[in-house]
Structure formats: structure tokens, C-alpha cells
């Protein structure tokens, strides 16, 4: 659609003003259009009217489809409300619709209620809609009751639909004039949480906005021991996916076609493991790490993840879901991570990973109303996509998704209840105080809050964006955008904690491919993580029940995963499968030793290693001429490997048997 930033447009105009042609030009770029015809069937004898209809049909491309609603005027609202986000509808026109509405065959009817239903359907529809309607307000007041009734009903319909549409154009003599809006409205940005003033915990953040195309949060590089982090500011420029884009940026909608991991590389990597020189049963369940890495890297010999980035999402939830959460604790954790201190920063430093603290928009109490408005959800999704996009541009090969926010676990549990049909008490983890004690009262408040929120939204749509707006909040929405953006750029993600799993549940309804790029290391003992992992088909690799905080659990296990990938990529093939065989070392003596007689005074042996300085050799007789030289030789002296002992005097000329003990030495020493 050539109208920048708008999904619903009302085109007004007089007779023969060119309004229909202009409306058709607005949807000319759509691959398919559903043309909704509202006029009743013409009189067979009215050839002039039949010529008009034929001219309308002739202008429609062959890819368009036509749908008639003249039989029931209330059906138009149903058609608009049921249209999907990928559809484009052209309604021509509301004058014919009002004519059918006032037809005696459809009376008695509540015209005002029917017009209100139509406006509500336009306002709630996710499709791209262009409506055409004649403007009769500039003409004389009709002199007949039926004419006045038509003018009044059409004027009321135009006003109601114009109020529901994003834009309104008036066509006069073929020239469009935009009545609404009079000037372009800038896109809504994601509000960012501000760092507490003067570094005091519990201070409410000031209102702030993040420019849609501005710099993303700094990427920290924690060190060991902790040191002030260094920042590398980079700016996202453009999307890499062929997805719908409007003036406000990328359109994230259900049914997106994102890439899948390599379906052949994973099984080939597992098959290759069976040929490696691995002892015992090999890697056990950690073979899934090799299979996952191979599929996401597109090779049967995956390499360990080197460039890793941790995204810590900081967004608080208010109301009952935050019951029992210490005031200001999440802000302290986020500030601690920014300073390169704390558990998450230390583990990131140990793994050589970058750390990016992301401020998500705060969420309103879900028991009283939506957590976010629809515009903020859209901005948060695009913001998360940008975070993944920038990480991929920076060469990041693995993302670790974590979160810290008051009430985040309970909000994630509410999302799981809505998407998986579970009961709140079964997915809501226990609440622990700052002293480590269990707070059952706070747990009950959280359960009641989720129950009230689900009751409030029992008749609301259950689309992905609806759930994010009603229950999820900013951190879950940003996390969902990260998963989608990472999938688009083929970057795998380590999930850790309820927020990441809740985002995965929502992301599957926008792009089912996202879950195949996710890996769950440990469930951490969270019932919500267990349920979501089962629904998404993610089997935790380990059962360590780590509870170090979202993101830290995955980092603690990351060295093990890297070691497994290093083994899988470096070990040779077993000799049984055609690998190289380790031949024994050749110990045949060379030189003089090779010619020494086997029955000589000294048996031929392998040349010993030269003794360390200060140590006497014990392989020669103590009374031989070579013994003093060997004992007193310096580090630079060359000691012969074999020496023929000189007889001390007359004696037997034959050597002693091989099994005879050493001869006694007159000096009291024994030969070595």
C-alpha cells in the first residue's frame, strides 16, 4: 500500500470523482486482493448500470478475488473482522452497502447498531483494508423521505468508519486530498527504563524513550577480576529478511517464513560421532549438543561457540504478579551487571562472553487491564529483532537470553497458562524472600492475580500479540523479538528461565521455525520451564537444578558444551572405522649398541635417558672406570652409554651366569 504507515483507509468522493480508481491504486502493490462488492444485483433491463459494473470488473487484475455481501449487510462486518493480517481487502462501496441496509427486505433493523458493528470491525481488523464511499454531505438535502434516510445513514456510516480508519482521503476531480492525518505521525518507540537517580534502589524510573533507529544498549565485556566494562556502540542499519516493511519498520506478523536449521547436518554429525575414537559410551545425552550445533552451523563437524553474547532483559511488572519481590532488587541486579559485578558478569567473564543489559518497557497490573498497549508491543518486538540483528552483524555466534525483573516469573507463568492451557498453581514457582525463606502468602497472591487476569481476558483474542499485550509485558515481548530476529539471522539461542520459554511459546505462533534454533541447558527446577519445554519439544540437557538467575544457569554449563563440541571436532576416527593406528615405538638399538655381543659383560639394553645433574648413574658397576666419570660428570659432559669394565686383576675369563647376583666388593660396596 502506498499510504505510509496506515493499514485502514477510507476513500471519499463524489460521483465520477475517480475515488474507485484511486482506491485501487492504493492496493496495486499487494500480491492478492479480495474485492468486496456490496451493491445489490442490478435490474436486467438497466443496461447503463450493467455497463458501470462491467467497467469496474474490467479494471480488476486476474489475481484478485471477488466476494459479494449484498445478501446480508451485517456480513460485511464479519468479513472484515475475520480477515487475517496477510490479507488485503478493497470494499467498494459503502453507498451500495447502505442501500442494501435500508432495503425493506432487511427491515426492521437497527441501522445505528449495524453501522457501529462495521466501525468496530474496521478498528479491530488486522488486515489491510481500503473502503470506498460516496460523499453526499455537499449536496442539497433530498426532497424525499427515502433520499433523506439514505443521506443520513450514509453520513453516519462515513463518520463512524472514518473515525475507525487510520487515514481518510477525499478525491475531487481525480485529485486526492488527505483529511486524516494532516501530517505524518512518527512511529511509537519502545520506552526505556531509566537507571535509578543517584544509584538508589527502589527509585521509580523517569519516563524515557528509545529512538527507533538509535543506538542499542552498550555491549559490556566483563573481566576477571571485575573491571570497568568497555562499550562498543554499534547501530543497526537494515533488515536482512525479505519480510513486509512499512514506513514504521519491519512488520512482525503470524505466518512468517524464517529459515530452518540444516536438516541433514545434525544427523550426519551424530553418525560421525559413532566413528570417533571415544571410549566407553561416548558423549551420552550430550550428543544432542553436537546435533544442535551441527544443524545450526550447517556442518557435520561443528566448532565450539566462540563469540557469545548475553542479553539480560530488565523489565519490571507491577501489581499482584510482583507480590513478594524485594523493592528495587531487579534494578540493583541490572546496575550490578552493567558495572561488571555479580554472578552473571563473573560467569560471562569466565566464558569470554559479552554482556548487554536491555531495558524493557515496564508492564501494568494485568489483573486490572492490559500489561502493554498494542503500539508498545509492536515496538518491543521490533526492538528485540534489532538486538539480534546487531549481534549477528557483530559476529556473535550464540545468544544467551536471560531476564531480571520484579514479577517476571509470574507474568511468564500467565503467558504459559494462556498458551498451554495449564493451571496457574502448577506452573508458578515458589516465592523466596531475601533471607531464603518461602513466602506462601505472596505465592497465593500471584496465583490469584493470574486467575483474575485470565478471567478478565476470557473473551479476548488469543493471538500472539494479544497475549503479549494482555499478559506478557515488555520483557517477554522483547525476548520474543530476539528469538525471531535470531532465527532470521541463523543465530542459535540458549534459553534460560521462564521469560525465555514464555517468549518461545509466543514466538512459535509468529514463526514456527524459531523453536528449532533454541537450546535448553537446564530446567532449573521451574515448573513453568518444564511445561513450556515439553510443549516446544525442548528436552533439557542437564538436571542440575541451578538457580543462579536467568542467564547465569546457562553460562555455568557453557564450558561443558564447548568441551563436548571441541571433542567432537578434534578426535580422530577409530582404527576400526579406518582411522590411523598407533604403531609401537621402534626400540631397536643403533650404533655401537647394535653390534654389542649378547653374551658380553653388559647386556644390550635401550639407551637410558641422561641423568639429571647431581644424580649418579646406577646402570654401571660402581668400581668401573666409567663410574667415577659418570658420578662426577657435569651437565655438559657426554657419558658413554656402555663401558667395558677393566678387570682388577687375574681372574676367570668367563662371565657370571645371567641370574647370578652381584659379586661382593672388597670395599663393601655393591655393584649397581
N, C-alpha and C positions, 0 to 999 in steps of 0.2 A: 504494500500500500504506500502511495507516495505522500500521504499525510504523516508528517514526522511525529512520532510519539503517541499516536492515537489508535485505538482498536475499534471504537464505535463512532460512526459519523452519520449525521443526518444532513441530507441534501434537500434544500427547499428551492422552489422556483415556480414561476407561473407556467401557463400553457405555452408550449413550443419555446420554452426558455433555454432548452439544452440541458436540463437538470439530469435526465437519464443518461445522456452521453457522458456528462462529467462524472457521474457516479460510477459508470462502467470503467472510466479511465483510472479511477482510484484503485480498482482491484485488478487492473490489467497485468500486474506482475505476479499474481497468485497462480500457482500451478493448476489448481482446480477451484471452481466457484459453484456454489449451489444457488441458483437463481430461484427466489421465492416469489411466485406470481400470486397476487392477491385478488385480482379482478375476477368478477363472475363471467361466465360464458356469455358471449355476445349473441345478439339476435341474428339468426342465419341470414335474414334479409338486410341487415345493416352492413353493407359492403364497405363503407368508409371506415367503420370501426375495425372490421376484419383486416383492412389494409394497414391500419396503425399497428395492430398486434403482429402482423406478419413482418413489418419493418423492425419491430423490437426483436423478434426471433432471429432475424437475419443478421443482426449485429452480434449475437452471442457466439463465442468460439465453440468449436466442437467438443472441447474438454469440459464445458460447463454442463451441469445437470439442472433440470427444472423440477420444481415442486409446487403443486397447487394447494392453496389453503382457502379457496373460496367457499368450500362446502361448510366450513365451520370457522368463524372468525376467531374463536378462542384458541384454535390450533396454532396460530402464528406465535403466540407466547410460548407454547410448548416446543415448537421447532427451535426458537432462539435459545431457550433455556437448556435444551438437550444437546446443543451443538458443542463439539469438542474444541480444544484450544488450537488444533491444527486446521480447522475449517475456516472458510471464508464464505460469507453469505451476503447476497445482494437482494434486498427487499424492495420491490417496485410494484405498486407504491402504496402508501398509506391512504391515499384518496380512494382507491378501489376497496381497501380493507374497510374503511368507514362506510362506504356504500353498502357493502355486504352486511355490516353490523346493523345498519338501520333498515335492512330489508325486512318487511313484515313476516317473512318466513322464519326469521330468527328472533322475533319478538314474542312475548315481552322479555326484555333483557336489561340488565343493569349496565348501561353503557359506560358509566363512570368507573365501575369496578373493573370492567374488561379493559379499558384504557390503562388503568393503574397496573393491572397484571402485565400488560405489554411493556410498560416502562420498567417494571421490576425485572422482567425477563431480560431486557436490554442491559440493564445495570449489572445483573449477576452473570451474564453470559461470558464465557472465556473465549469465544470465537471472535474473529474479525468480522464486523457487521457494518454494512453501508445501507442506510434506509433512504428511500426517495419519497418525497411528499409534496403535494402542491400547496402553495401558499395562497390562501384565499382571503387573508385579512386585509389586503389592499384594495379589494373590490367593493362594490356597493353592497349594502345589505340586501339579501334576496327578498323578493316580494311575496314568496310563497312560504307556508309553514314548513314544507319539506325541505326547501332550499335553506331556510334559516336553521333547521335542525342539522342539516349536513355541515353548514359552515361552523356552527357551534361545536359539533362533535369533532370535526377535523381540526379546528383551532385548539381544542382541549388536548387532542392526541399529539399535535405538533409540540405544544408546550411541555407535555409530560415526557415525550421521547427526547426532546432537545435537552431537557434537564438531566436525563439519564445518560446521554451520549457524551463522549469525550470532546467532540468537535461538531460544529454546525456551520454549514456553508449555505449561502444564498446565491443562486445563479440568476443573473439578469442579463438577457440578450446574449447568452453564451459566456458571460464573464462571471467567474466565481468570486464571491466576497466572503471572507471568513468572519463569521459573527462570534464564534466561540472556539478557542480563546482568542482574544485580541492580540496577544503576544505569546511567544513560546514560553512554556513553563519549564524551568530547569529540572532535571531528574532528582528524585529523592535520594539522599545519601544515607549511608549507614551511620547512625550516631555512635560516636566512640566514647567509651568511659574514660574519664579523666583520672589521672593519678591523684590521690588524696592530697589536699593542700597541706604544706609543711610536713608531709610524710606521717600524718597522724592517722592511725587506723580508725575506721568507722565513720570518717567524714564523707558526707554524701558527695558524689562526683558532680562537677559542674556540667551543664549541658554543652555538648561539643558535637561537631560533625566531621566526618572524614570525606574529603573530596573524592568524587567517583574515580578520577584519573590521577589522584595524587600519590605520593609515596606511601608504600606499605610500612608496617611496623619494622623497626630495625631487627636485623638478624644478629643475635649475640653469639659469641664464641667463648663459652666458659673455659677456664683453665684450672689446672691443679698445681699448686694450691690456688684457691679462688683469687681472681684478679679482676680489675675493672674490664668489662667486656668491650670488644671493639665492634663497631657497627659498620655495615656495608649497605648503604642505601641504594636500592635499585627500583626502578619504576616499570610497571607492566605496560606494554605498548599495545599489543593486539592479540586477538584470539587466534588459535591455531586450528579450530574445528570449523567445518562448514555447517554452522548452525544458524537458525534465524537470528538476525540482528536488526534492531530498530534504533531510533535516534538515542534512546536511553541506554543502549548497550546490548549485551547478549541476552537472548530470550531463553530462559531455562523453563522447560515445559515437559509434561509427560510424553513418553514415547520417543525420547531422543535416542539416536543410533550412535553409540560410542564404541570404541574398539574393545575387542576381547583379547585375553592373553593367547599366546600361541598354543593351539590345541595339541600339537604334536611334540613340541619341545619338552613338556613336562613328562609324559610317559617315556620318552626316549631317555631322559635323564635318569629316571628310576630304573629303567632297564640297564643303563650303563653302570649304575651302582652295583648291580649283581655281578659285574665282571671285574670290579676293582679288587685290589689286594687288601681287603678289610678282614680283620679277624672276627671270629665268632658270628653273631647275628647281625653285625654291621651297625647301621645308624638307627635301627628300630623305628619308632614313630617319627623321628626327626627326618626320615626320608621325605616327609611332606614339605619340609622347608626347601629341600633341593628341588622337588617337583614344582613348588610355587615359584621359586626364584627362576627356574629354567623357563617356565611358561611366561612370566612377566618380562624376562630378559630376552626371550626368543632364541635361546640356545640350549643345547643339551648339556653343555659344560658351563653352568653359571659360575659367576665370580662373587666373592663376598661383597656386601654393600659397603662402599667406602664413604661416599658423600651422603650424610644423613642429616635431616633437619627435623627438629621437634617443634610442633605448633601447639602452644599452650593457650587455649581459649579461656578468656576470663570474662564471664558474664553472669551477674547475679540475678536470681529470681526472688521476687517479693511475694508476700502472702504466706499461706499455710505450708507451701512446699518447702519453705526455708525454716520451718519450726525446728528449734534446737541447734541451728547453725550459729557458731560464735560470731558476734558482730565484728566486721572488719577482718575476719580471718582470710577470706579469699583475696582481699586487697593486699594483705601482708604477704601472702604467698606469691602473688604476681609481682609485687615490688621486690621481693627476695630473689625471684628468678631473674628479673631484669638486672639486678646487681651481681649476678653470677654466684649467688649463695643458695644454700638449701639442697635438699635431696635431688631434685630434678636437675639443677645446674651441675652438681657434682657428678652425677651419672652421665650427663651429656658431655662433660669434660673428659671423663674416663673413656667414653666411646668416640671422642673426637667429633661430636655432632654439634651442629648449630642449634641455637635456641631462639625462637621467635615468639614473643608474648603478644597475643592478639586480643584487643578489647572488643567484645561483642556488645551489641545493644542490650540494656537491661530489660527484663521481662516484667510485665504487670501481673498482679494476682490472677491466676487462672480460674479461681473459684467465682470471681465476680465478672470477668469479661475476658476478651482475647489477650493473650500474652503480648502479641505484636499486631500492628496493623498490616494490611496487605502490601503496602508500598515498602515498608521496612523489611518484610520477608523477601521481597524481590531483590532489594539492595543487598541484604545479607547473603543471599545465595550467590549473587554475582561477586560480592566481595570475597567469599570463600573460594570461588573459582579463580579469582585473580591471585590469591595467595598460592594456590597450587601451580598456576601458570608461571608466576615469578620464580618459584622454587625450581621448576623444570628448566627455565631459562638459565638459572644459576648452576645447573649441572647436578642438582640433587637427585639421587637415585633411590632414596627411600624416605618416606614421610612417617613420622610418629605422631599420632593425634592424641592429645591429652586435653584436660579441662580442669579448671578450678573455679567454682562459683557457688555461692550460697543457694541451696535448693536445687542444684543441677541434677543430682541423682534422682530426686523425686520427680522433677519435670521430665527427665528421661523415662522414668517408670510410667508416667502418664502417657507418654507417646507410645510406649510398648503396649499399654492396656488398650489404646485406641487402634493400634495397627495389628496386634496379635490376638486380641480378644481375651486377654488374661484378666485376672482379678488383681486389684491393687495390693492386697496383703501378700500375695505370692511373689510379686516382683520387687517389692520395696524392701531395701536392706535396712538393717538395724541402725538406729541413730546413736552415735557415740558422743559423749561430752568431751571437753578439752582434757579432762582427767582420765579418759579412757573408760568411763562408766557408760552403761546402756541406758538411754533415755526413752523409756517406753511411752511416756506421755507425748513426747514430740513425734514419735513414730505414729501414734494414733491420730494426731493432728494431720500429719501428712497423708495418711490413708483417707481421712475424711475429706481433705481438700481435693484429692484426686477423684474421689467419688462424686463430690459436688460439681467438679469441672466436667466430668463425663456426663452427668445428668444435665448440666447446662447446655452441652453441645450434642444432646442425643438426636436432635433433628438437623444438625448441621452437616454439610457435606464432609466426606472423609477423604478428600483428595490430599495429595502430599503437601501442597502449600496451605491448605485449610488446617491441617494438623499442626504445621509449624506455627501458624498464626494463633490458633486457639490454645495450644498446649505447649509447644516446643520451646519457644523463646529464641533469643538471639544466638546463644552458643550452639544450639542444635542446628539452627538454620545455617550458620557459618560453616559448621562441621559438614553439613550435607553438601554445601557448595564446594568445600575442599575435596570431598570424595568424588564429586562429579568432575571437577577440574583435573584431579589427579588421574582419573580414568581416561579423560580425553588426551592427556599427555603421556599415558602409559607409565605412570609412576606408582609403584606399589605403596600401600599404606599399612602400617602396623596399628591396629585398633587396640585401645586400652581403656576400659571403663564404660559405664552406662551411656555417657553422652555420645561417644563414638559409635556404639552399637545402635543407639536410637537414631542417629543420623543415617546409619546404614539401612535401617528399616524404612526410612522415608525416601532415601536415595533410590532404592530398588523400584519405587513406583514412578520415578522420573527417568531412570535409565537402569534397566535390569543388569547391565554389564558391570556396574560399579562394584557389586559384592565379590566378583571374581578377582579383583585387584586388592582385596583386603586379606590380612592375615591376623589371626588372634593368637597371642602367645599364651596368655593365662587368663582364666575367668575371674581370678581374684576373690572368689567366694561370693560374688554378687549374683543374686537370683535373677536380676534383670539381664545381666550379661549372658547367663546360661540360656535363658529363654530366647533372647534375640539371636544368639549364636546358633541355636538349634533351628530357628526359622530361616536364617540366612544360609545355613549349611556350612558354618564355620566351626570346625572342631578345634578347641584349644589344644595347643601343642603340649603344654605342661599343666601340672596341677600343683603349683607351688603355693597358691592362695596368698600371693603377695598383696599387700595393701599399703603401698608406699605413695599412693596418689596416682591419678590418671597421667599416663605418660611415663612415669618413673618405673612402673612394673615392667613395661616393655623394654625400657633401656637396661634394666637389670639383667634381662635374659638375652639381650642383643649379642654380647660376646659369644655365647654358646651357639647362636645361629650363625654367626660369622665363622666360627671354628668348623662347624659342620660343612659349610659351603667351601671353606678352604680345603678340607679333606677331600670332598667330592671332586674338586677341580685339580688337585695336585697328585693324588695317589696313582701309582701305575696300575696297569691291568695285571691281574693274577696270571702266573705262568700257565695255569690250567686252561685259561682262555686265550693263550697266545701271547702273553706278556713276556718280558725279558726274565730269564732265570739267573739267579745269583750264583755264579760259579765260585767254588772254593779257591782261596788264595794259593798260588804255587809256592811251596816251601822248599823246593829242591835247592841244595847249596850250590853256590857258584864259586869260581876261582879256585884257590888252594883247597878250600874245604871240599870241593867236589872230587879232588884226587886223593884225599886222605884215606889211608887204609882202614877198612872196617875193624881190623884186629889190632890197630895201633894202641899206643899207651892211652890215648884220649879218644873216646868215641866221637864220631862226627855228629854234630848237632846243629840246629838252626842258630844262626848268629844272634847272640843276645843283644839287647839294647845297651848302649853305653851307659855306665853307671853315672848317677848324679855326682856332682862334686862332693868330696868328703866321705863317700861311701866306698868301701873296699869290695873288690870283686870276690865272689865266693865260688866261682866256677873253675878256679885253678888251685893246684896244691899250694899250701902255704909256704913250703920250703923250696919252691921252684924259683929259678932266676927271674921269671916273669912276675912272680908275686910281689916282690918289693916295688917293682916298677909300676905295677897296677895299683898298688896301695898308695904310692906316693905320687902318682901322676896327677898333673894338674888338669884343668878343664880343657886345655888346648892340646894336651898330649894325645897321641894316637896309640892306643893299646892294641896289640895284635889279637885277633880273635882266637887263635890257637897257638900254643907254645909247646915245644918238645922239652920236657923236663930233663935236666942233666943229672946223670947218676952221681950219687955222693961218693961212691967207692965200689970196690968189687962186689959183685952180687950176681944173682941169677939174671940170665939174659932173656928169660921169658916173662911175659906179663901175668899178672894175677888173674884168676877167673873173674868173669864179669860180676858174679854175685858175691865175691869176697868183700869183706869190709875193708876199711882203710887201714893201711899199715900204721903201727904205732910210731910216733915221732919221738926221737930221743929228747927233744926239748920240751916234751909234754904237750905239744900242740897236735891237733888232728887235721889231716888234710881235708880241704873243702870238697 
